[in-house]
Amino acid sequence: MTHRRHRFGAALAVFAAAVAAWLPVTSAQAADGPVVHIWLQDDHLGLPMPPTPGDPTMVNWGLRNDGPGTAKAVTISADLSNVIDWVTTDAPVPADHVYTWPTRDVPAGEAAGSIIGLSAKPGTPLGTTGTVTLSGTSSNGTVVSTTAKVTVGTTDLKVNKLAPRKGDKPGSTIDTPVTISNLGTLPADGVQLRMRTTIGLSYAKHYANCVYKESDVYVLTEEALCTFDTVLEPGKSYRVDQPVGLDVTDQALFEFFSHEALPLTGSAPKPGDGPVLSLVAAGSAATDGTPIDRQNIDADNTADMVAGGATAAGAPGDLVHVTVSLSNKGPGWVGYNASDDQPALLVTVPTGTRAEKIPAHCSVWNDEAKSGTGEQTPGAAQYICQSSPNTFTVGDTRSFDFGLRIRANARTTTGAAHATTAFGNTMAFDHTHGNDTAAVTVEVEGGSTATPSASASPSPTAAAGTGGNSPRTQTVSGTGGSGSLASTGGSGTVPVAAACGASALLLGGGLVLLVRRRNRA
């Protein structure tokens, strides 16, 4: 018996040693392998009741592999067992109620995921709540699980639409009324009001239940996130107990104010100093609201856009460089948040030179179509240049470097840089025109000086790619124009604004700015 016990004890010791030797290896492998996180586009999902046929609510997920290296044979599953009694899905679910997506390798970094649609079964009581757990496996790494909360019923928060404003003067204050409506079927247990302003506006007051921070979404300055613990009942409207004051600053010109309402998730931030902003009941929910509103505010102000010229010197055959520029001397900043006729610089190449190096964001000017062609063909008589970004704060300067080849028999010659718009119009907000045009001079060694005409027009007849500016006489001036912003329709020519991506105005974090054209008298 003693002998048998000894043998059993020895065997147990060997087994324990093997386990001890095995555990550190597997732990080290897990620690050293890739770590994949599942992220959800929305981790609080509301299912409409009654259900919306053909439009399920999506469990929308993606992956982030923090590495190191590629995660092999990654499998992601959604465990629906907690909600399967009162939801239907848009994909067949196995008997164990765990839906599994196909296995794949996931490289380091962000990776696409997938979706599965959920709908509430008819008759399910409002407020019924459960969870969907997403988890996964990897042959050489770890997958971190996550959970989505699913509730029958929705909160549908909308804010009021604010009419556009014109003529507010710097130094004045705009009192902005804000209301929030719940058009859903469930109460919202608290709400956050997110407000954003552009450079020329600032908040007249700061409130204790609002958090303020700098924002870089379309050169926005200050974002306010205000938290209210008020319960917003379905079908009801609530207003902020006092108008939101917006100070119009000296830099104001083309501004906007945006606001949106977000369901409160998690705990409220710690209150700050100052008075408290509150929500008060305001009757039935407004049906003409919007998830996010952007109010355009055009201030009664000006900005001075200035053309910068250049001088270069060389001998016939030399490639010389001239750097022209477009600047904003203020007092207003320039950000066309409601127009695609952006500030631009029209460059007329000096006679006797040929443009061979064309800067980025510059293209051949088509005078007949009054737009850029989008092409950077050398040898054209004129080019239109737009900057990216296309906003100009006070003091901003954007430069464009051209390489010009001096032709044989050329004389000292002068072209021009002219402050205009993408479609060749006068900037209506710029009331100072003495600095709209600047000389672009190439001094030719051994050549006499050509006298440019004091008043002339752009030369639309020089064909791109056919030799450009020859030594024959060419006169230059700023473009004409009626002083109103041009329509962009129907020319058949791609504007340089489109070619450079300058006409699309974007807000981060998923914020898209709608472009509308503005005509000014």
Residue, then its C-alpha position, 0 to 999 in steps of 0.5 A: m500500500t505504501h509503495r502504491r501511495h508513493r507511486f501515485g504521489a510521484a505521478l501527481a508531482v510529475f503532473a503538477a510539474a508539467v502543468a506548472a511548466w505549461l501555464p507560464v508558456t501559455s500566459a506568455q503567449a497570451a501576453d505577447g500575442p495580438v489584442v483585438h478590441i471589438w468596438l460598437q458604433d452605438d452601445h445603447l440601442g432602441l428598438p422602435m415599437p411598433p416595429t418598422p418593417g424592413d428597417p431593423t436596428m443594427v448592432n454595428w461593430g468594428l475591430r481594433n487590433d492593438g498588435p503586435g502583428t496580425a491576429k490569426a483566425v479571428t472569430i466574432s460572435a454575438d450572444l443573443s440569448n438574453v434578448i432572443d425571447w422578444v427580438t427577431t433578427d435579419a439573419p438565421v440564429p443557431a439553436d444556442h442563440v449565438y450568431t458567429w461571423p466567418t473567421r478571418d485574419v485581422p492586421a494591426g490597426e482599425a479593421a472593418g466589422s459587420i452588422i446584425g439587425l434586431s427588431a422587437k416582436p410585436g406586443t413587447p412592452l415598452g422599456t423591455t431591456g436586455t443585452v447582446t454580448l459580442s466576444g471572440t477568439s483568435s488562434n494567436g491572440t486575445v479578443v476583448s468582449t463588449t456589450a450592447k444594451v438593447t431596449v424596446g422603445t426609443t428616445d428621439l431628441k430634436v432641437n429647434k431650427l433657427a432662422p439665418r441672420k444678417g447684419d449683426k454688428p461686431g460688439s453686439t450680442i445675439d440672444t438665441p432661444v434653444t428648445i429640445s423635443n422628445l418625439g420618441t416613445l420612451p422618456a429620456d433620463g437626462v439630456q446633453l446639449r452640445m453647442r458650437t460656434t465659429i471664430g467670430l462668435s463667443y459665449a456671453k456667459h458660462y454656466a456651471n453645468c456646461v463644460y467648455k473646450e476648444s474645438d478644431v471642427y471646421v475652425l470652430t472655437e469653443e464647444a459647450l456641452c451642457t448637462f441636464d438631469t431633467v427627464l424629457e417625457p415622450g411627446k413633450s418639448y422643453r426650452v432652455d430657461q434663458p436664451v444662449g447669448l452669443d457675442v459678435t466679435d471684431q473678427a465676425l463675418f460668415e459665422f454659424f452656431s450649431h446645437e444638438a441634443l444627445p441622450l445622457t449616458g453615464s454620470a454627469p460631469k462635475p459642475g463648474d462655477g457660475p449660474v446653472l442653465s435649466l430646462v423648463a417644460a414648453g408644451s407638446a413636442a415640436t414636429d418640425g425639429t431636427p437632430i442638429d441645427r446650423q444657423n448661418i450668421d452673416a455679420d456686418n463686417t469686412a475683410d481685406m484680401v491682399a494679393g502679394g507679388a514677386t520679383a525674380a531675375g535671370a538670363p534667357g533660358d533660366l528657370v526662375h521662381v516667383t512666390v505669389s500670395l493671398s493674405n487676409k488683413g482683416p478685421g474679419w476672418v474669412g470662412y465661406n460656410a455657405s458658399d463654394d466661390q472661395p477666395a482665390l488668386l489669379v496669376t497672369v504669367p509675365t510675357g516672355t516667360r513660360a510657366e513650367k512648375i505649377p503649384a499644388h492647388c493651382s490650375v489653368w484659368n478658363d476665362e470663357a467659363k470663368s473657372g479653373t479647368g482643374e488641369q496643371t498644364p504648363g505654358a498657359a497664360q493664366y492660372i487660378c490658385q486656391s488654398s487648402p484649407n480655404t479659410f483665412t483667419v486674420g493674418d493668414t497668408r497662403s503662398f504659391d511658388f511658380g517656376l518660370r522659364i525665361r524665353a530667348n529674346a525676352r525683355t524685363t517683363t511684368g505679369a500680375a497676381h490678383a485677389t479674386t474668387a474661384f469663379g473670377n468675381t470680386m469679393a463683396f465683403d472686401h471694400t479695399h481694392g487698392n491692394d487687390t492686384a500686385a506685380v509679378t516681375v521677371e528682370v531679364e539680364g541684358g534685356s530692355t524693360a517692357t512697359p506693361s499696360a496700365s489697364a488691360s484684361p486677362s488674355p483668354t486666347a493663349a492655349a494651354g500647352t501651345g507655348g504659353n506667353s511668347p515675347r509678344t505684347q501682353t497686357v494684364s489687369g484684374t478680372g472684371g466681374s459684377g461684384s456678385l458671387a457667380s453661379t457654378g452651373g452648366s459650364g462643362t468645365v471642372p472648377v478648380a474648387a472641385a479639383c482641389g477639394a476646396s468646395a466641400l466644407l467638413l466638421g470632425g467627429g462625423l460633422v458634415l457641412l451642407v454647401r449652399r450657394r450665396n448670391r450677393a448684390 
